[in-house]
Structure formats: structure tokens, C-alpha cells
Amino acid sequence: MRCDVAGGGHDGYMAGMSWLAGSALFLATVAFMEGFAYVMHRWVMHGPGWFLHESHHRARTGRFELNDLYGVIFAVPSIVLLLGGVQLGWWPGFAWIGAGIAAYGAIYFGFHDVIVHERVRTRYLPKSRYMKRIVQAHRLHHAVETKAGTVSFGFLVAPKPEVLKAELKRRGRSGVRAPRKPMFAED
């Protein structure tokens, strides 16, 4: 199956790749990105990139944090692949891969920034077991405010909260933030 530019009668930017193959490449890229995000979060953000990510484990004082630069950094390959695959005559698969990276970024934003950290206010309340599990896993990740000692580095795939709590306990709760004090002291 070939795509023609609407009304143009000549091969379009997706020529040479079927929608089925492109869709498979797109979905494989989204799945791959979860593994890539895990590796980057575990060994880069909680490693040499902590100088940016640390802001995400602290209370935010404004609308943005240094950690937001990771979103910009990870968008660059998506933009380049989309541009190359759509406009510059590169292999059409690059456009599908770039779109898959962008889709994962959108999923990440929706889950991480909107649902978990509520950077965009909604009335969404997780109800499914899956959503409750990944939200709780990410909150347990943020229970630790230090570079080391954290658990659960994935975003869409996470261990059961009981497993994560046991791991935090096994580690002696090192780096776990103190519980918040009640707003009003009882007399």
C-alpha cells in the first residue's frame, strides 16, 4: 500500500512503506520507549544526570523545574526523525519511529505530569487496578528524596506496591522523606 499526496497523484512522503508496517513500527517504538525510559531514569537521571532530576524529587517552587529539560532533550530525536522521514527524504520508517517517540512522550506527560503530579489539574481519579498500581509505584519512587535508594523506575510498567514497600523497608528506608506534618496540631 502506498500513500499519495492528496490529489497530487504522485508518491507521498510515506511511499514505500505500508500502513501496517508503519503502524507495527510505531507500536514497537512506543513499547521500546518504556524500556529506554527505565534505563534513562535508573542509570542517567539517578546517576550523572541527577543535577537536573533532583529538582523533581524536591518540592516545586514555580511552574517549572530543571527536570523539565529532560522532556526537551528527549523530544529532539523525535523531531529530527519526523523531519527526516517526512520532509528530508529519509527512510519513511523514521517518521513512524519519530511518531512513536512522540506518542510515548504524550503518554508519559498524561500519566506522569497530569495524573501523578497533577501539574495540570483534572478531576481524574484512578479506578482500575492497573492505574492505581502505576500511580502508587511512582509515588513510592518519590517517597525517597535522594539519588540512591529509590524504587520503581518505569512509568507504564511497575512492580506491585507491596514489593516496592518491602524493598524500601529492606533498604532501611534510607533517604525516605519524613511524613508531612499535619496542617493543624491537635491540642
Secondary structure in CASP SS format (residue, H / E / C, confidence):
PFRMAT SS
TARGET T0000
AUTHOR 0000-0000-0000
METHOD secondary structure of the structure
MODEL  1
M C 1.00
R C 1.00
C C 1.00
D E 1.00
V C 1.00
A C 1.00
G C 1.00
G C 1.00
G C 1.00
H C 1.00
D E 1.00
G C 1.00
Y C 1.00
M C 1.00
A C 1.00
G C 1.00
M C 1.00
S C 1.00
W H 1.00
L H 1.00
A H 1.00
G H 1.00
S H 1.00
A H 1.00
L H 1.00
F H 1.00
L H 1.00
A H 1.00
T H 1.00
V H 1.00
A H 1.00
F H 1.00
M H 1.00
E H 1.00
G H 1.00
F H 1.00
A H 1.00
Y H 1.00
V H 1.00
M H 1.00
H H 1.00
R H 1.00
W H 1.00
V H 1.00
M H 1.00
H C 1.00
G C 1.00
P C 1.00
G C 1.00
W H 1.00
F H 1.00
L H 1.00
H H 1.00
E H 1.00
S H 1.00
H H 1.00
H H 1.00
R C 1.00
A C 1.00
R C 1.00
T C 1.00
G C 1.00
R C 1.00
F C 1.00
E C 1.00
L H 1.00
N H 1.00
D H 1.00
L H 1.00
Y H 1.00
G H 1.00
V H 1.00
I H 1.00
F H 1.00
A H 1.00
V H 1.00
P H 1.00
S H 1.00
I H 1.00
V H 1.00
L H 1.00
L H 1.00
L H 1.00
G H 1.00
G H 1.00
V H 1.00
Q C 1.00
L C 1.00
G C 1.00
W C 1.00
W C 1.00
P C 1.00
G H 1.00
F H 1.00
A H 1.00
W H 1.00
I H 1.00
G H 1.00
A H 1.00
G H 1.00
I H 1.00
A H 1.00
A H 1.00
Y H 1.00
G H 1.00
A H 1.00
I H 1.00
Y H 1.00
F H 1.00
G H 1.00
F H 1.00
H H 1.00
D H 1.00
V H 1.00
I H 1.00
V H 1.00
H C 1.00
E C 1.00
R C 1.00
V C 1.00
R C 1.00
T C 1.00
R C 1.00
Y C 1.00
L C 1.00
P C 1.00
K C 1.00
S C 1.00
R H 1.00
Y H 1.00
M H 1.00
K H 1.00
R H 1.00
I H 1.00
V H 1.00
Q H 1.00
A H 1.00
H H 1.00
R H 1.00
L H 1.00
H H 1.00
H C 1.00
A C 1.00
V E 1.00
E C 1.00
T C 1.00
K C 1.00
A C 1.00
G C 1.00
T C 1.00
V C 1.00
S C 1.00
F C 1.00
G C 1.00
F C 1.00
L C 1.00
V C 1.00
A C 1.00
P C 1.00
K C 1.00
P H 1.00
E H 1.00
V H 1.00
L H 1.00
K H 1.00
A H 1.00
E H 1.00
L H 1.00
K H 1.00
R H 1.00
R C 1.00
G C 1.00
R C 1.00
S C 1.00
G C 1.00
V E 1.00
R C 1.00
A C 1.00
P C 1.00
R C 1.00
K C 1.00
P C 1.00
M C 1.00
F C 1.00
A C 1.00
E C 1.00
D C 1.00
END
